[in-house]
Amino acid sequence: MEVARTQRGSVEVLAVTGPIYAEDNDEFAEAMSGLRREGRFRVVIDARELEYTNSRAVGTLVSFSRDARLGGGKLVLVRPNSTVSKILEAVGLLSLVPTFETLEEAVAACGEEGE
């Protein structure tokens, strides 16, 4: 797994590539915790290159989604593949975290005030 962090205006973009396996959990959780510590709660997870995610990483997303809402922000996803979508749907994350087809749509939705 690799995580690349960029910024688009007030929105942080984390591009996650490869699978998130057990040995990647700490690195992924630390990337999300870094955003939390910095008070960065408008976040797009670019999942176009994410091949697989495990339940602990999903838990990290659920926790961050809640914190983002409490912090006045939003967590959104960009086009997870069918395997990842099935995992996220099975645990109910897709009902909490909006998904978008393009990075531009996700950034625009995440940057909207009052969401």
N, CA and C of each residue as an Amber inpcrd file, in Angstrom:
protein
   345
   0.8320000  -1.1710000   0.0000000   0.0000000   0.0000000   0.0000000
   0.8800000   1.2380000   0.0000000   0.4160000   2.2350000  -0.7520000
   1.0630000   3.5440000  -0.7360000  -0.0060000   4.5990000  -0.5530000
   0.3320000   5.6360000   0.2140000  -0.5810000   6.7580000   0.4260000
   0.1510000   8.0240000   0.0220000  -0.4460000   8.7620000  -0.9120000
   0.1140000  10.0410000  -1.3380000  -0.8850000  11.1300000  -0.9500000
  -0.3690000  12.1570000  -0.2780000  -1.2320000  13.2350000   0.2160000
  -0.9810000  14.5080000  -0.5770000  -2.0700000  15.0990000  -1.0820000
  -2.0050000  16.3820000  -1.7690000  -3.1420000  17.2540000  -1.2370000
  -3.1150000  18.4990000  -1.6250000  -4.1480000  19.4180000  -1.1730000
  -4.7450000  20.1290000  -2.3810000  -6.0700000  20.2610000  -2.3660000
  -6.7990000  21.0200000  -3.3890000  -7.6570000  22.0460000  -2.6660000
  -7.1490000  23.2570000  -2.5710000  -7.8520000  24.2810000  -1.8120000
  -7.9290000  23.8770000  -0.3590000  -9.1470000  23.8290000   0.1860000
  -9.3400000  23.4600000   1.5910000  -9.4990000  21.9590000   1.7900000
  -9.3180000  21.1960000   0.7120000  -9.5710000  19.7580000   0.7510000
  -8.2650000  18.9750000   0.6590000  -8.1140000  18.0100000   1.5620000
  -6.9770000  17.0930000   1.5150000  -7.3690000  15.8870000   0.6650000
  -6.4650000  15.4360000  -0.1730000  -6.6960000  14.2570000  -1.0080000
  -5.6570000  13.2060000  -0.6370000  -6.1440000  12.0340000  -0.2370000
  -5.2600000  10.8880000   0.0100000  -5.4930000   9.8840000  -1.0970000
  -4.4960000   9.6930000  -1.9470000  -4.5630000   8.6870000  -3.0030000
  -3.9620000   7.4050000  -2.4380000  -4.7900000   6.3730000  -2.3390000
  -4.3560000   5.0970000  -1.7740000  -4.2270000   4.0980000  -2.9160000
  -3.0340000   3.5320000  -3.0590000  -2.8040000   2.5660000  -4.1300000
  -2.4040000   1.2230000  -3.5500000  -2.7680000   0.1630000  -4.2850000
  -2.4650000  -1.1950000  -3.8420000  -3.4720000  -1.6710000  -2.8160000
  -3.2330000  -2.8270000  -2.2460000  -4.1370000  -3.3580000  -1.2170000
  -3.7610000  -2.8600000   0.1750000  -4.7600000  -2.7810000   1.0550000
  -4.4890000  -2.5180000   2.4670000  -4.6300000  -3.8520000   3.1920000
  -3.4970000  -4.4460000   3.5270000  -3.4610000  -5.7010000   4.2700000
  -3.1640000  -5.4000000   5.7410000  -3.1670000  -6.4210000   6.5640000
  -2.9370000  -6.2610000   8.0050000  -1.6430000  -5.4960000   8.2930000
  -0.6090000  -5.7850000   7.5350000   0.6730000  -5.1280000   7.7980000
   0.6560000  -3.6450000   7.4050000  -0.3840000  -3.2040000   6.7050000
  -0.5090000  -1.8030000   6.2900000  -1.4030000  -0.9820000   7.2130000
  -2.0860000  -1.6360000   8.1400000  -3.0670000  -0.9410000   8.9830000
  -2.4810000   0.2430000   9.7300000  -1.3250000   0.0710000  10.3400000
  -0.7390000   1.1510000  11.1360000  -0.3990000   2.3620000  10.2680000
   0.1590000   2.1070000   9.0970000   0.5170000   3.2080000   8.1980000
  -0.7350000   3.9660000   7.7420000  -1.7870000   3.2320000   7.3860000
  -3.0270000   3.8800000   6.9540000  -3.6520000   4.6580000   8.1120000
  -3.7090000   4.0480000   9.2800000  -4.2790000   4.7230000  10.4550000
  -3.4800000   5.9780000  10.7930000  -2.1700000   5.9250000  10.6580000
  -1.3400000   7.0940000  10.9480000  -1.5980000   8.2150000   9.9450000
  -1.8170000   7.8700000   8.6810000  -2.1320000   8.8970000   7.6810000
  -3.4290000   9.6110000   8.0470000  -4.4260000   8.8480000   8.4740000
  -5.7070000   9.4410000   8.8630000  -5.5710000  10.2080000  10.1760000
  -4.8020000   9.6900000  11.1140000  -4.5910000  10.3740000  12.3950000
  -3.8630000  11.6970000  12.2110000  -2.9370000  11.7350000  11.2590000
  -2.2310000  12.9810000  10.9760000  -3.1880000  14.0740000  10.5400000
  -4.1510000  13.7140000   9.7030000  -5.1620000  14.6810000   9.2880000
  -5.9780000  15.1560000  10.4880000  -6.3550000  14.2190000  11.3250000
  -7.1510000  14.5390000  12.5230000  -6.3740000  15.4990000  13.4290000
  -5.0970000  15.1980000  13.6850000  -4.2730000  16.0530000  14.5510000
  -4.1490000  17.4680000  13.9930000  -4.0990000  17.5750000  12.6690000
  -3.9560000  18.8790000  12.0200000  -5.2870000  19.6100000  11.8730000
  -6.3790000  18.9530000  12.2700000  -7.6940000  19.5630000  12.1280000
  -8.1700000  19.6200000  10.6910000  -7.6720000  18.7200000   9.8740000
  -8.0430000  18.6740000   8.4480000  -9.1790000  17.6630000   8.2920000
 -10.4030000  18.1630000   8.1760000 -11.5760000  17.2790000   8.1600000
 -12.3450000  17.2940000   6.8480000 -11.8330000  17.9610000   5.8370000
 -12.4090000  17.8760000   4.4980000 -11.4570000  17.0070000   3.6880000
 -11.8380000  15.7230000   3.5460000 -10.9010000  14.7380000   3.0170000
 -11.5420000  13.8950000   1.9170000 -10.7980000  13.7510000   0.8390000
 -11.1600000  12.8510000  -0.2560000 -10.1950000  11.6770000  -0.2240000
 -10.7500000  10.4660000  -0.1910000  -9.9330000   9.2670000  -0.3670000
 -10.0530000   8.8720000  -1.8330000  -8.9640000   9.0180000  -2.5680000
  -8.9420000   8.6190000  -3.9740000  -8.6850000   7.1180000  -4.0050000
  -9.7560000   6.3650000  -4.2080000  -9.6880000   4.8950000  -4.1370000
  -9.6210000   4.2460000  -5.5160000  -9.3370000   5.0270000  -6.5440000
  -9.3010000   4.4540000  -7.8940000  -8.2670000   3.3600000  -8.0460000
  -7.1760000   3.4490000  -7.2900000  -6.1010000   2.4530000  -7.3770000
  -6.0470000   1.5430000  -6.1510000  -7.0360000   1.6520000  -5.2720000
  -7.1070000   0.7930000  -4.0890000  -7.6420000  -0.5700000  -4.5100000
  -6.8640000  -1.6130000  -4.2860000  -7.2240000  -2.9530000  -4.7520000
  -8.0430000  -3.7470000  -3.7450000  -7.8170000  -3.4970000  -2.4570000
  -8.4700000  -4.2730000  -1.4000000  -8.3090000  -3.5100000  -0.1030000
  -9.2830000  -3.6520000   0.8000000  -9.1400000  -3.0890000   2.1350000
  -9.6570000  -4.0940000   3.1590000  -9.0450000  -4.1090000   4.3090000
  -9.4820000  -5.0380000   5.3610000 -10.3840000  -4.3100000   6.3580000
 -10.9210000  -5.0710000   7.2960000 -11.9150000  -4.5090000   8.2180000
 -11.3320000  -3.4460000   9.1460000 -10.0840000  -3.5670000   9.5270000
  -9.4980000  -2.5590000  10.4110000  -9.3610000  -1.2190000   9.6910000
  -8.9860000  -1.2440000   8.4280000  -8.8970000  -0.0020000   7.6510000
 -10.2810000   0.5990000   7.4600000 -11.2840000  -0.2390000   7.2570000
 -12.6590000   0.2500000   7.1590000 -13.0560000   0.9290000   8.4670000
 -12.6930000   0.3260000   9.5870000 -12.9620000   0.9290000  10.8900000
 -12.3070000   2.2890000  11.0240000 -11.1110000   2.4270000  10.5000000
 -10.4150000   3.7120000  10.5090000 -11.2130000   4.7440000   9.7230000
 -11.7640000   4.3420000   8.5810000 -12.5760000   5.2490000   7.7680000
 -13.8690000   5.6360000   8.4890000 -14.5120000   4.6780000   9.1230000
 -15.7500000   4.9620000   9.8620000 -15.4650000   5.9730000  10.9710000
 -14.4190000   5.7470000  11.7190000 -14.0480000   6.6470000  12.8090000
 -13.7380000   8.0490000  12.2880000 -12.9660000   8.1190000  11.1990000
 -12.6180000   9.4270000  10.6570000 -13.8450000  10.1320000  10.1000000
 -14.7440000   9.3840000   9.4790000 -15.9700000   9.9730000   8.9410000
 -16.7650000  10.6610000  10.0470000 -16.8880000   9.9870000  11.1750000
 -17.5940000  10.5660000  12.3230000 -16.8770000  11.8280000  12.8060000
 -15.5680000  11.7400000  12.9630000 -14.8030000  12.8930000  13.4320000
 -14.8810000  14.0590000  12.4440000 -14.8850000  13.7410000  11.1510000
 -14.9810000  14.7920000  10.1340000 -16.3030000  15.5400000  10.2660000
 -17.3940000  14.8020000  10.4280000 -18.6990000  15.4530000  10.5940000
 -18.7110000  16.3290000  11.8450000 -18.1820000  15.8040000  12.9480000
 -18.1350000  16.5760000  14.1940000 -17.2500000  17.8090000  14.0600000
 -16.2310000  17.7110000  13.2090000 -15.3130000  18.8280000  12.9930000
 -15.7660000  19.7830000  11.8980000 -16.9920000  19.5890000  11.3920000
 -17.5130000  20.4780000  10.3680000 -17.0550000  20.1510000   8.9640000
 -16.5120000  18.9520000   8.7740000 -16.0120000  18.5560000   7.4650000
 -16.7720000  17.4010000   6.8720000 -16.0850000  16.6880000   6.0030000
 -16.7090000  15.5930000   5.2890000 -15.6180000  14.6590000   4.7560000
 -15.9140000  13.3730000   4.7560000 -15.0580000  12.3650000   4.1250000
 -15.8180000  11.8170000   2.9310000 -15.1720000  11.7950000   1.7590000
 -15.7820000  11.2260000   0.5580000 -14.7750000  10.3230000  -0.1370000
 -15.2870000   9.4620000  -1.0030000 -14.4520000   8.5260000  -1.7520000
 -14.5710000   8.7760000  -3.2500000 -13.4940000   8.4830000  -3.9680000
 -13.5210000   8.5110000  -5.4210000 -13.4440000   7.0880000  -5.9380000
 -14.4370000   6.7000000  -6.6510000 -14.5620000   5.4810000  -7.4390000
 -13.8070000   4.2530000  -6.9200000 -14.2460000   3.7060000  -5.7920000
 -13.6520000   2.4310000  -5.3660000 -14.0490000   1.3330000  -6.3610000
 -13.1730000   0.3660000  -6.5680000 -13.4950000  -0.7200000  -7.5010000
 -14.5790000  -1.6190000  -6.9150000 -15.0320000  -2.5870000  -7.6860000
 -16.1630000  -3.4180000  -7.2500000 -15.8300000  -4.2360000  -6.0040000
 -14.6110000  -4.7230000  -5.8880000 -14.2180000  -5.4930000  -4.7020000
 -14.2740000  -4.6310000  -3.4500000 -13.6810000  -3.4570000  -3.5170000
 -13.6720000  -2.5440000  -2.3780000 -15.0900000  -2.0600000  -2.0850000
 -15.8590000  -1.7560000  -3.1200000 -17.2410000  -1.3090000  -2.9300000
 -18.0730000  -2.3500000  -2.1980000 -17.8920000  -3.6150000  -2.5380000
 -18.6410000  -4.6860000  -1.8720000 -18.2920000  -4.7520000  -0.3880000
 -17.0290000  -4.5890000  -0.0670000 -16.5980000  -4.6040000   1.3350000
 -17.2050000  -3.4190000   2.0720000 -17.1190000  -2.2360000   1.4780000
 -17.6380000  -1.0290000   2.1160000 -19.1550000  -1.0820000   2.2560000
 -19.8220000  -1.6410000   1.2620000 -21.2780000  -1.7710000   1.3220000
 -21.6920000  -2.7720000   2.3980000 -20.9510000  -3.8620000   2.5230000
 -21.2840000  -4.9010000   3.5030000 -21.2610000  -4.3760000   4.9320000
 -20.3900000  -3.4250000   5.2080000 -20.3020000  -2.8690000   6.5670000
 -21.0830000  -1.5720000   6.7230000 -21.7660000  -1.1500000   5.6680000
 -22.6040000   0.0390000   5.7460000 -21.8860000   1.3590000   5.5570000
 -20.6300000   1.3230000   5.1510000 -19.8710000   2.5700000   5.0160000
 -20.3730000   3.4170000   3.8500000 -20.8420000   2.7910000   2.7920000
 -21.2860000   3.5720000   1.6360000 -22.5230000   4.4080000   1.9440000
 -23.2580000   4.0440000   2.9860000 -24.3900000   4.8810000   3.3760000
 -23.9240000   6.0940000   4.1870000 -22.7130000   6.0440000   4.7250000
 -22.1690000   7.1490000   5.5230000 -21.2410000   8.0600000   4.7250000
 -20.5530000   7.4780000   3.7580000 -19.5250000   8.1980000   3.0200000
 -19.8980000   8.2440000   1.5380000 -20.1740000   9.4380000   1.0040000
 -20.5360000   9.5370000  -0.4050000 -19.3800000   9.1210000  -1.3240000
 -19.7390000   8.5750000  -2.4780000 -18.7300000   8.2230000  -3.4810000
 -19.0050000   9.0180000  -4.7510000 -17.9410000   9.2940000  -5.4660000
 -18.0280000  10.0860000  -6.6920000 -17.2120000   9.4110000  -7.7860000
 -17.5860000   9.6850000  -9.0240000 -16.9020000   9.0940000 -10.1730000
 -15.5650000   9.7540000 -10.4640000 -15.4720000  11.0640000 -10.2120000
 -14.2380000  11.7640000 -10.5270000 -13.6880000  12.4820000  -9.2970000
 -12.4070000  12.7220000  -9.3430000 -11.7450000  13.4550000  -8.2660000
 -12.2900000  14.8810000  -8.1840000 -12.5460000  15.4920000  -9.3110000
 -13.0540000  16.8570000  -9.3320000 -14.4120000  16.9530000  -8.6330000
 -15.3140000  15.9890000  -8.9200000 -16.6230000  15.9760000  -8.2620000
 -16.4800000  15.7970000  -6.7560000 -15.5970000  14.9060000  -6.3610000
 -15.3820000  14.6320000  -4.9340000 -14.8430000  15.8520000  -4.2070000
 -13.8660000  16.5020000  -4.8170000 -13.2830000  17.6930000  -4.1980000
 -14.3340000  18.7950000  -4.0790000 -15.1240000  18.9800000  -5.1260000
 -16.1620000  20.0070000  -5.0840000 -17.1760000  19.7010000  -3.9860000
 -17.6020000  18.4610000  -3.8750000 -18.5930000  18.0860000  -2.8520000
 -18.0110000  18.1860000  -1.4530000 -16.7690000  17.8340000  -1.3060000
 -16.1250000  17.8570000   0.0080000 -15.8500000  19.2850000   0.4580000
 -15.6450000  20.1700000  -0.4700000 -15.3400000  21.5520000  -0.1310000
 -16.5540000  22.4040000   0.1430000 -17.7530000  21.8480000  -0.0980000
 -18.9700000  22.6310000   0.1230000 -19.1560000  22.9030000   1.6070000
 -19.4880000  24.1210000   1.9220000 -19.7330000  24.5000000   3.3090000
 -21.1010000  23.9710000   3.7520000 -21.2220000  23.6890000   5.0310000
 -22.5060000  23.3180000   5.5980000 -22.9510000  21.9030000   5.3160000
 -22.0820000  21.0900000   4.8110000 -22.4630000  19.6960000   4.5140000
 -22.2380000  18.8100000   5.7060000
